[in-house]
Amino acid sequence: MTSKIIAFSLVLLMALPFSTVEASTKKNQHRVHHQLDAKTHAISKSQKPIVSSKKRFASHKKLLASNKKYFQKASLNSQFNQESVTAAGEPQLASAKALVMDQATGEIIFAKNINTQTPIASVTKLMTAMVMLDAHQPMDEVLEVTDADVDMFKGSSSKLPVGSQLTRAELLHMAVMSSENRAASALGRNYPGGIHGFVAAMNEKARALGMTNSHFVDSTGLHSENISTAADLSKMVRAAYSYPQIRQVSTSASHEFNVHGYRNPVNFSNTNLLVRNNSQKWVIGLSKTGYISEAGRCLVMQAEISGKSVVLVFLDSMGKFSRIGDAERIRKWMEARNFSPSMS
């Protein structure tokens, strides 16, 4: 029975979907399996008959968990290093819609389906932040998270229990940095005119920015009716960059907050891996991610590449790490070609 359990576990491990891992990762996979078999054999010989099956299974389970993390990291690295290009020499992206723009001139460096409307998920929170800041409400005013802020639409989780009391500035930080839906909801709900007035102000702001193909229905982005295009979002990112508070909170790697119901401060992290991991290859001035099933994985950024400021928009990417991989592919492509403008 023990040998069958071990054999079944090995089959599950080998069946993990690492379609994007390159040949070098596959070699590491075979090496790890070889080490796994050797260690299992050694455990089998050294343990007493009465307890050997339990210890072998526990040891094998621990190795499986460790190796799963290794293969996930290898999969992520292979996506970053993948150099897939089109016949025209442009990067092949996983995102269905993408745009790269010179921030200063508005020149489009790369474009893919930039006028196609799509749900934008939590990228919405950049508009939420701008509208809230435009109202010039007291940033030190304490607001309370209530039942009205609980996500009954998607059932998303939250680190903010009902009853939490935080300042408007803290809620802004949480909403933009770690995409806290209850924080974004509380900001909209405490706007003059309530959430309805807030949504109206969001759409008015969009019109003022020339975002003619965009529409907002809530402050969180949980509703798939929050829609925009890559072209419109480039305008929103450029506008959001003019707010120092948004630049600061969107590029915080992490921050601790005192939260109701917790004895110790609770750590909130940035949802953008490039910001959270403090990659030396990137100089990021603004960042926001988003995800719901209808929108796919989304990422918008302002960054410096080869000393030049650019706006990057990646929308509707299905892979967990593919939006980050797309950003890396664009960066390498632009650095190698010194910003040769291209349209696809």
Backbone torsions as a table, in degrees:
resi	resn	phi	psi	omega
1	MET	NA	-41.8	-179.5
2	THR	-62.2	-43.5	179.9
3	SER	-63.9	-32.7	178.7
4	LYS	-68.9	-39.2	178.8
5	ILE	-63.4	-44.6	179.8
6	ILE	-63.8	-43.4	-179.9
7	ALA	-63.6	-40.7	178.9
8	PHE	-65.1	-38.9	178.5
9	SER	-63.5	-40.4	179.1
10	LEU	-64.2	-38.6	178.4
11	VAL	-63.3	-42.8	177.9
12	LEU	-61.7	-41.6	-179.8
13	LEU	-63.0	-43.7	-178.4
14	MET	-71.4	-18.4	-178.3
15	ALA	-88.5	-2.4	178.9
16	LEU	-58.4	137.7	-174.6
17	PRO	-79.8	96.6	176.7
18	PHE	-117.9	56.8	-176.2
19	SER	-64.8	-23.4	-177.5
20	THR	-93.8	-4.8	-179.3
21	VAL	-75.5	133.5	-175.1
22	GLU	-81.5	-179.9	-173.4
23	ALA	-58.7	-35.1	-178.6
24	SER	-65.2	-35.7	178.1
25	THR	-67.8	-37.5	178.9
26	LYS	-62.9	-38.8	176.8
27	LYS	-62.4	-41.5	177.8
28	ASN	-63.5	-35.7	179.8
29	GLN	-62.9	-45.5	178.3
30	HIS	-62.8	-37.6	-179.1
31	ARG	-66.2	-41.0	179.9
32	VAL	-65.4	-41.5	177.1
33	HIS	-60.7	-39.7	178.9
34	HIS	-62.5	-44.1	178.3
35	GLN	-65.2	-36.9	179.3
36	LEU	-62.3	-46.3	179.3
37	ASP	-62.3	-42.2	-178.5
38	ALA	-64.0	-44.1	-178.9
39	LYS	-66.6	-40.0	177.9
40	THR	-62.0	-40.8	178.9
41	HIS	-63.9	-41.5	-179.9
42	ALA	-64.8	-40.9	178.5
43	ILE	-63.4	-41.7	-178.4
44	SER	-60.2	-38.6	-177.9
45	LYS	-75.6	-33.1	-170.7
46	SER	-87.9	-21.0	-174.4
47	GLN	-88.3	152.4	176.2
48	LYS	-73.4	152.1	-174.3
49	PRO	-57.7	-35.4	-173.3
50	ILE	-68.6	-36.1	-173.9
51	VAL	-113.5	-1.8	-172.8
52	SER	-62.4	-38.9	-176.5
53	SER	-65.3	-41.4	179.0
54	LYS	-65.6	-44.0	-178.0
55	LYS	-68.6	-39.1	178.7
56	ARG	-62.5	-43.1	-178.7
57	PHE	-66.2	-42.6	179.5
58	ALA	-63.5	-42.8	179.8
59	SER	-65.4	-41.7	-179.7
60	HIS	-65.6	-40.3	179.0
61	LYS	-62.3	-39.5	178.8
62	LYS	-65.0	-41.4	178.9
63	LEU	-65.8	-39.2	178.4
64	LEU	-60.2	-44.5	179.7
65	ALA	-63.8	-41.5	-179.9
66	SER	-64.9	-42.6	-177.4
67	ASN	-72.5	-29.2	177.0
68	LYS	-62.3	-42.3	177.7
69	LYS	-63.1	-39.2	-179.6
70	TYR	-62.8	-45.2	-177.2
71	PHE	-70.0	-33.7	176.2
72	GLN	-63.2	-41.6	178.4
73	LYS	-65.5	-40.1	179.0
74	ALA	-64.6	-38.6	177.7
75	SER	-62.4	-43.6	179.1
76	LEU	-62.5	-44.8	-179.6
77	ASN	-63.4	-36.7	-179.2
78	SER	-67.6	-34.3	177.3
79	GLN	-66.6	-38.3	178.3
80	PHE	-64.7	-36.7	-173.1
81	ASN	-90.9	-6.3	-177.6
82	GLN	-65.5	131.7	-175.8
83	GLU	-114.3	45.5	-179.7
84	SER	-74.7	129.8	-179.0
85	VAL	-132.9	160.3	176.7
86	THR	-82.3	177.3	179.2
87	ALA	-62.9	-26.3	-179.8
88	ALA	-85.2	3.2	179.2
89	GLY	84.4	12.3	179.2
90	GLU	-91.8	152.3	179.8
91	PRO	-65.5	139.3	177.1
92	GLN	-89.0	111.8	-174.0
93	LEU	-100.0	151.0	175.0
94	ALA	-81.0	-24.1	179.4
95	SER	-70.9	135.5	-178.8
96	ALA	-72.9	-27.6	177.5
97	LYS	-132.3	136.4	-177.9
98	ALA	-154.9	150.7	178.2
99	LEU	-151.6	139.1	172.1
100	VAL	-127.8	127.3	-174.0
101	MET	-131.2	140.0	169.8
102	ASP	-66.2	117.7	-174.3
103	GLN	-63.2	-36.6	-175.2
104	ALA	-75.9	-43.2	-172.3
105	THR	-100.6	-18.9	-175.2
106	GLY	81.4	4.0	179.4
107	GLU	-67.0	132.6	179.7
108	ILE	-85.1	122.3	-179.1
109	ILE	-92.9	-37.0	178.2
110	PHE	-146.7	139.0	180.0
111	ALA	-143.7	139.2	176.5
112	LYS	-147.3	109.6	178.5
113	ASN	52.7	46.7	-170.5
114	ILE	-75.8	-12.8	-179.7
115	ASN	-109.2	13.3	179.1
116	THR	-87.7	122.4	179.8
117	GLN	-69.0	143.5	-177.8
118	THR	-158.4	150.4	172.5
119	PRO	-61.5	145.9	-174.2
120	ILE	-118.7	2.5	174.8
121	ALA	50.9	-136.3	-172.4
122	SER	-75.6	-3.3	169.2
123	VAL	-57.9	-24.1	174.0
124	THR	-49.1	-34.0	-173.2
125	LYS	-64.7	-18.1	172.4
126	LEU	-66.3	-40.9	176.0
127	MET	-66.9	-39.8	176.5
128	THR	-56.2	-45.7	-178.4
129	ALA	-64.1	-43.1	-178.9
130	MET	-65.0	-45.0	-178.4
131	VAL	-63.9	-42.3	178.8
132	MET	-62.6	-43.6	-179.5
133	LEU	-69.3	-33.5	178.4
134	ASP	-62.5	-26.1	-177.5
135	ALA	-77.6	-13.2	178.7
136	HIS	53.6	42.1	175.0
137	GLN	-78.3	155.9	-178.6
138	PRO	-60.5	122.3	-177.1
139	MET	-75.2	-18.6	179.1
140	ASP	-95.4	3.8	177.2
141	GLU	-69.0	133.6	-178.7
142	VAL	-86.1	127.3	178.4
143	LEU	-115.1	152.7	-178.9
144	GLU	-111.8	136.4	174.1
145	VAL	-79.3	126.1	-176.9
146	THR	-120.0	179.3	177.6
147	ASP	-59.9	-26.9	180.0
148	ALA	-66.1	-18.3	-178.6
149	ASP	-93.4	-5.9	179.7
150	VAL	-74.0	133.5	-178.5
151	ASP	-74.6	103.1	175.8
152	MET	-96.4	0.2	-175.3
153	PHE	-91.8	-51.8	-179.6
154	LYS	-107.8	-15.0	-178.4
155	GLY	71.2	30.7	-178.5
156	SER	-70.7	151.9	-179.9
157	SER	-82.0	167.6	-179.9
158	SER	-155.2	148.0	174.1
159	LYS	-88.9	-1.9	-177.6
160	LEU	-102.9	102.7	177.3
161	PRO	-68.4	153.0	172.6
162	VAL	-59.5	134.4	-176.4
163	GLY	103.8	-10.5	178.0
164	SER	-64.5	138.3	179.3
165	GLN	-121.8	118.5	-178.7
166	LEU	-138.9	160.0	178.5
167	THR	-74.6	162.1	177.3
168	ARG	-59.4	-38.0	178.7
169	ALA	-64.0	-40.3	179.2
170	GLU	-67.5	-40.2	178.5
171	LEU	-65.7	-37.7	175.3
172	LEU	-61.0	-45.4	-179.8
173	HIS	-58.6	-48.8	-179.7
174	MET	-62.7	-44.0	-174.9
175	ALA	-64.0	-42.3	-175.8
176	VAL	-83.9	-46.8	-175.6
177	MET	-68.7	-52.6	-174.1
178	SER	-113.2	13.3	173.6
179	SER	57.6	40.7	179.9
180	GLU	-71.0	112.4	-175.8
181	ASN	-67.8	-38.5	-179.7
182	ARG	-67.4	-33.0	176.8
183	ALA	-65.5	-45.3	179.4
184	ALA	-64.7	-36.7	178.5
185	SER	-66.0	-43.4	-179.9
186	ALA	-63.6	-37.5	177.9
187	LEU	-62.8	-44.8	179.7
188	GLY	-68.3	-38.6	-177.3
189	ARG	-67.8	-29.9	-178.4
190	ASN	-95.5	22.5	176.2
191	TYR	-89.6	150.8	175.2
192	PRO	-55.3	122.9	-176.6
193	GLY	92.5	2.0	177.6
194	GLY	69.5	-163.3	-175.3
195	ILE	-65.0	-32.6	179.6
196	HIS	-67.1	-42.1	176.4
197	GLY	-66.3	-34.5	179.9
198	PHE	-66.5	-46.3	180.0
199	VAL	-63.0	-39.7	177.2
200	ALA	-61.2	-40.2	178.5
201	ALA	-67.5	-34.3	176.7
202	MET	-61.4	-45.9	-178.9
203	ASN	-70.5	-32.9	175.5
204	GLU	-66.2	-40.1	177.6
205	LYS	-63.9	-40.5	178.7
206	ALA	-60.9	-43.6	178.7
207	ARG	-63.3	-40.8	-179.8
208	ALA	-64.0	-29.7	179.7
209	LEU	-86.3	-2.1	-178.7
210	GLY	80.1	21.1	178.8
211	MET	-85.3	75.6	-171.1
212	THR	-74.5	-16.3	-179.4
213	ASN	-110.5	28.5	-177.3
214	SER	-122.1	151.0	176.9
215	HIS	-153.3	140.5	-178.1
216	PHE	-123.9	143.6	178.7
217	VAL	-126.1	-12.6	177.0
218	ASP	-154.4	169.7	-174.6
219	SER	-90.0	-6.1	-175.0
220	THR	-100.1	-34.6	-173.3
221	GLY	94.7	2.7	179.5
222	LEU	-68.0	-28.0	179.4
223	HIS	-82.2	133.8	-179.9
224	SER	-71.1	-8.0	177.9
225	GLU	-81.4	-4.2	167.6
226	ASN	-75.7	104.0	-173.6
227	ILE	-125.6	155.1	177.0
228	SER	-163.4	-171.2	175.8
229	THR	-129.4	164.6	177.3
230	ALA	-61.3	-38.1	179.4
231	ALA	-64.1	-44.2	178.8
232	ASP	-65.5	-40.8	-177.6
233	LEU	-67.1	-27.7	175.2
234	SER	-63.5	-34.2	176.1
235	LYS	-68.8	-39.5	-179.6
236	MET	-67.0	-40.9	179.4
237	VAL	-64.4	-43.4	179.1
238	ARG	-62.5	-38.3	178.4
239	ALA	-69.5	-44.1	-179.0
240	ALA	-62.8	-30.6	-179.0
241	TYR	-65.3	-20.2	-179.9
242	SER	-78.3	-4.8	177.8
243	TYR	-100.2	109.5	-179.2
244	PRO	-56.9	-36.1	-178.5
245	GLN	-64.3	-38.6	-179.7
246	ILE	-70.1	-40.8	177.2
247	ARG	-59.0	-43.6	-175.7
248	GLN	-66.6	-50.2	-175.6
249	VAL	-73.5	-30.8	-177.3
250	SER	-73.8	-17.9	-179.4
251	THR	-110.4	12.5	172.2
252	SER	-75.3	130.1	179.3
253	ALA	-68.8	-40.3	178.6
254	SER	-166.9	165.6	179.2
255	HIS	-159.7	145.4	178.2
256	GLU	-100.6	139.8	179.5
257	PHE	-131.2	148.1	172.8
258	ASN	-81.7	117.6	-174.0
259	VAL	-119.1	139.7	179.8
260	HIS	-54.6	130.4	176.6
261	GLY	93.6	-7.1	179.7
262	TYR	-112.0	134.9	179.3
263	ARG	-70.2	-41.2	-178.3
264	ASN	-108.0	158.9	176.7
265	PRO	-56.1	145.6	-178.7
266	VAL	-102.7	132.3	-179.1
267	ASN	-87.6	131.0	175.1
268	PHE	-116.4	134.1	-175.4
269	SER	-112.7	157.1	176.7
270	ASN	-70.6	138.6	-178.4
271	THR	-79.3	-8.4	178.1
272	ASN	-95.6	115.2	-179.2
273	LEU	-58.1	-34.4	-178.0
274	LEU	-66.0	-33.7	176.4
275	VAL	-79.5	-46.1	-175.9
276	ARG	-63.3	-37.3	-179.1
277	ASN	-87.7	-0.9	175.8
278	ASN	52.1	52.4	-178.6
279	SER	-63.8	128.1	-179.8
280	GLN	-71.6	-13.9	179.5
281	LYS	-80.3	-10.2	-175.2
282	TRP	-121.2	140.9	169.8
283	VAL	-119.9	100.1	-171.4
284	ILE	-107.6	125.9	-178.7
285	GLY	-101.1	-16.6	178.6
286	LEU	-161.2	145.4	-176.1
287	SER	-153.5	143.9	170.3
288	LYS	-157.3	133.2	176.0
289	THR	-106.9	171.9	175.1
290	GLY	-161.2	148.9	173.2
291	TYR	-159.0	126.4	156.8
292	ILE	-141.0	163.2	-174.4
293	SER	-60.2	-35.9	-178.3
294	GLU	-71.4	-25.3	-176.5
295	ALA	-97.3	-20.3	-171.4
296	GLY	71.3	-169.0	178.8
297	ARG	-82.9	129.5	-177.6
298	CYS	-124.4	151.8	177.8
299	LEU	-154.5	130.0	171.9
300	VAL	-127.0	144.1	-178.4
301	MET	-149.4	156.7	160.4
302	GLN	-112.9	132.1	-177.2
303	ALA	-151.8	164.9	173.5
304	GLU	-104.6	128.1	175.6
305	ILE	-127.9	121.9	-175.9
306	SER	54.4	38.0	176.5
307	GLY	78.8	7.7	-178.7
308	LYS	-118.8	138.0	-177.7
309	SER	-82.6	130.3	-178.6
310	VAL	-135.5	157.0	172.3
311	VAL	-107.7	131.1	-179.2
312	LEU	-121.7	134.1	179.5
313	VAL	-132.2	124.7	176.6
314	PHE	-129.6	121.7	-174.9
315	LEU	-128.5	150.2	172.1
316	ASP	57.5	57.4	175.0
317	SER	-110.2	130.6	-171.6
318	MET	-86.3	-31.1	-177.7
319	GLY	-71.9	146.9	-176.5
320	LYS	-59.9	-39.1	-178.2
321	PHE	-109.5	5.8	-170.4
322	SER	-69.2	-31.0	178.1
323	ARG	-65.9	-35.3	176.0
324	ILE	-70.4	-41.0	176.5
325	GLY	-60.8	-39.5	177.2
326	ASP	-62.9	-42.4	178.3
327	ALA	-61.1	-41.0	178.8
328	GLU	-66.3	-40.4	179.5
329	ARG	-65.3	-40.8	177.8
330	ILE	-63.9	-43.8	-179.5
331	ARG	-59.5	-47.9	-179.4
332	LYS	-64.0	-41.4	180.0
333	TRP	-62.7	-44.3	-178.9
334	MET	-68.9	-40.1	178.8
335	GLU	-63.5	-40.0	-178.6
336	ALA	-70.9	-29.5	-175.4
337	ARG	-108.1	4.9	175.9
338	ASN	51.9	47.6	173.7
339	PHE	64.7	38.3	173.0
340	SER	-68.8	117.0	-177.4
341	PRO	-62.1	144.3	-179.4
342	SER	-151.5	145.9	176.5
343	MET	-124.1	140.5	175.4
344	SER	-132.1	NA	NA
